Amino acid sequence: MEIFNEYFVRACAMLAAGLCMGIGAIGPALGEGNAVSHALEGMARQPEAASNLRTNMILGCAITETTGIYSLVVALLLIFAS
């Protein structure tokens, strides 16, 4: 009976890791897409501000991506620490 419990816990950890990455990737994808979209729109309206907009966009995308990296760390902990 103990073997069943070990496999069950392992299976639940794998399922949770998959859900963690699936749900954790939605936020950064939407955020980065929105940021790039608005930055490109701003560059099209004011080409002279393109350099400043590009810098801020890349910085914002890097900050937004940290939530995806956090979900990856949690998923890896679920996989290898269970």
Phi and psi in degrees as a GROMACS rama.xvg file:
@    title "Ramachandran Plot"
@    xaxis  label "Phi"
@    yaxis  label "Psi"
@TYPE xy
-67.4376  -33.7013  GLU-2
-64.6272  -41.1528  ILE-3
-59.8767  -43.4406  PHE-4
-64.3092  -38.231  ASN-5
-64.3005  -44.4038  GLU-6
-67.5979  -36.7437  TYR-7
-64.8715  -44.1713  PHE-8
-64.0015  -41.4788  VAL-9
-63.5233  -42.856  ARG-10
-64.9469  -40.7445  ALA-11
-65.4856  -36.5507  CYS-12
-65.8709  -40.0215  ALA-13
-66.6536  -41.1046  MET-14
-63.2256  -43.4216  LEU-15
-64.9377  -36.9865  ALA-16
-65.3128  -41.3426  ALA-17
-64.8752  -42.8236  GLY-18
-64.9629  -39.0122  LEU-19
-60.4527  -45.534  CYS-20
-71.7671  -38.6674  MET-21
-64.6851  -48.9022  GLY-22
-75.6651  -36.2912  ILE-23
-69.8131  -17.0938  GLY-24
-90.7849  -14.5276  ALA-25
-67.7667  -45.8707  ILE-26
-60.572  -53.0934  GLY-27
-61.7821  -36.0246  PRO-28
-64.7539  -45.6498  ALA-29
-67.3182  -41.3868  LEU-30
-65.1414  -44.9094  GLY-31
-68.545  -39.0485  GLU-32
-62.4332  -41.1305  GLY-33
-66.4593  -42.8807  ASN-34
-64.2816  -44.9032  ALA-35
-66.2462  -40.0225  VAL-36
-59.7497  -47.918  SER-37
-71.0291  -33.3518  HIS-38
-66.5936  -42.5794  ALA-39
-65.5599  -36.2094  LEU-40
-64.0751  -41.2563  GLU-41
-66.492  -37.3754  GLY-42
-66.67  -34.979  MET-43
-69.7191  -34.5948  ALA-44
-78.8421  -36.4259  ARG-45
-132.874  85.5227  GLN-46
-61.0479  -25.9973  PRO-47
-70.7369  -18.3139  GLU-48
-97.6062  10.3761  ALA-49
-61.7129  -38.9943  ALA-50
-63.2899  -47.0475  SER-51
-65.997  -42.0793  ASN-52
-64.6011  -40.974  LEU-53
-63.3663  -44.0454  ARG-54
-61.6151  -47.4519  THR-55
-65.848  -36.0459  ASN-56
-64.7258  -45.1013  MET-57
-65.1837  -40.105  ILE-58
-63.8444  -43.4913  LEU-59
-64.3752  -39.2842  GLY-60
-66.1772  -37.3774  CYS-61
-65.2571  -40.16  ALA-62
-68.6133  -40.3727  ILE-63
-64.0488  -35.0499  THR-64
-69.2658  -17.88  GLU-65
-62.5696  -31.5265  THR-66
-66.6444  -35.5163  THR-67
-66.5629  -37.4687  GLY-68
-68.1803  -38.5593  ILE-69
-62.25  -41.3866  TYR-70
-67.5471  -33.0679  SER-71
-64.4434  -42.6686  LEU-72
-62.8652  -43.5081  VAL-73
-63.8578  -41.6342  VAL-74
-63.9973  -41.6584  ALA-75
-65.8069  -37.5972  LEU-76
-64.069  -39.4907  LEU-77
-64.6021  -38.6421  LEU-78
-72.1064  -48.8548  ILE-79
-96.0023  -15.7776  PHE-80
-101.472  -0.944084  ALA-81
